[in-house]
Amino acid sequence: MDRDKCKKIYTLALILGISFFSVFASFMWQGNKGFSLWDEGYLWYGVQRVLLGEVPIRDFMAYDPGRYYWSATLLSIIGSNGIMALREVVAIFQALGLFVGLLLIAQSEKRKSKSSLIFWIMSAGILVVWMYPRHKLFDISLSIFLIGCLTFLIKNPIPKRYVIAGIGVGLVAVFGRNHGVYGALGSIGVVAWLSIRSSAQPSFLKGLVLWGAGVAIGFLPVILMLLLIPGFAIAFWDSIRFLFEWGATNLPLPVPWPWTVNFSSIPTSAAIHALLLGLFFVALLVFGGLAVVWVCKRRFQGEPVPSVLAAAAFLAFPYAHYAFSRADIGHLALGIFPFLIGCLVILAVSTSRIKWFFTTALLVASVWVMHVMHPGWQCFTSQCVDVEISGSKLLVEPNTGSDIELLRRLVKLYASNGRSFVVTPTWPGAYALLGRKSPMWEIYALVPRSDAFQKKEIERIKATKPGFVLVFNWALDGHDKLRFKNTHPLIYQYILDNFEPISDFYNSTYQVYKPKISG
């Protein structure tokens, strides 16, 4: 084996080790801390139902199928459907994403040196601290995989690689159709960019055809589900149609621009946090614009461009949409990885002084913005309580612990022996926590639904005869119109007509009902 090949294998093994050790260290620190009855419960419930033979989207409201079947497959091998086991299999996906990201950064370095290891470790720190929230680690890794797919194409744009890149985009779409759309937009940009001043590789149209064929191959699992699983096609198209009827992909929030920070009304540390958060939102747009202009200019001039930087450039704006669709810190984290990897690639090929100054600055800014969001830090700075969940002891915030205790008391009193119950509009984790099937298809009922949809849900509730109903009377983002009674008035009226309040548990936030005694 020649020396260069040995160096490549050594680098690969080192990057793999850094990736898995970083994720392992993070998991050991906070793997058993925190729990969300909301979004994490949404994923956990879906995985449990898949393990029992149900189909995502058809049988329950769900993300796209890929993440459920990935998790269910590994959990079947482990022999568990508990929350800690789920977190472990998600962490494996996270480690794969981190590995691809670090590998792209390491391969961009012109010359490896003794300091390269330090740079890779710092890069790992930057990427890991942005890997939040825990239940969305699939989405974060998918964005990194897309950068890898397009980098693979750019490095050697031969016909076979167009097909392979398309397969990658198709597979990503199996896990999240929004990522498929972002990958498609980035791919079209890359294919167009590759056609500039070039006659060697396929033309723009031929490249798109080859890429499109690859997408169809990669998306084949969902295509087969559409063709072979009764009822899935209707549910799948209904889920797409609903997005167009609703006219949005998320519930928007105001963008926290840095110039909106009021330094005089909040503590200095909080003001710096808000300022940095706003600057990261600005940076997504600035990087997306400048990076595309620069790589296109270099292409027209016939000058070389780092393949990873070109891939990140054409994915930056699509993923900025993810960040701005609901402009909070969680969605910023989901859309920031093309920017982060693009910046780290630029720093990898920069002079030593620029490289270390800006890498350190990016690491410090990232930690400052993100550390407060991680459950490990939250339990370090506040008093978390012990709660047993699916056979594991977790440390959770006191409010979450109280909610779990409330649910268990209600089940013991009103829904014992496997009887169903309804918890709405949020908290799908209640069903996963207590091992029950939701009577309603819509386990996360946040946005208005049609009368026809609500009537179907009412029929499902009638069929299961729930022992109690808990309506979490919460105005999402402070908007009264987003309370359950306003988004689902028919279901809410059905509850009022057929159930009566349980005075011991009923209050302005937790509206708990039991069936009325007929006659």
Protein Blocks (a to p, Z undefined) as FASTA:
>chain_A
ZZklmmmmmmmmmmmmmmmmmmmmmmmmmmmggjdfklmmmmmmmmmmmmnopaehkloc
cddfklmmmmmmmmmmnopabfklmmmmmmmmmmmmmmmmmmmmmmmpmbdcfklmmmmm
mmmmmmmmmmccfklmmmmmmmmmmmmmmmmmmmmccfklmmmmmmmmmmmmmmomklmm
mmmmmmmmmmmmmmgopakbccfklmmmmmmmmmmmmmmmmmmmmmmmghklmmmmmmmm
mmmmnopabdcdddddfklpcfklpcfklmmmmmmmmmmmmmmmmmmmmmmmmmmmmmmn
opacdfklmmmmmmmmmmmmmmmmpccfklmmmmmmmmmmmmmmmmmmmcfklmmmmmmm
mmmmmmmmmmmmpmklmmmmmccddddeehiacdddfklmmmmmmmmmmmmmmmgghiac
dddfehmlmmmmnopacfbfblccfbccdfklmmmmmmmmmmnopabdcdddddehhiak
lpmklmmmmlmmmmmmmpccdfklgcfklccdddddeZZ
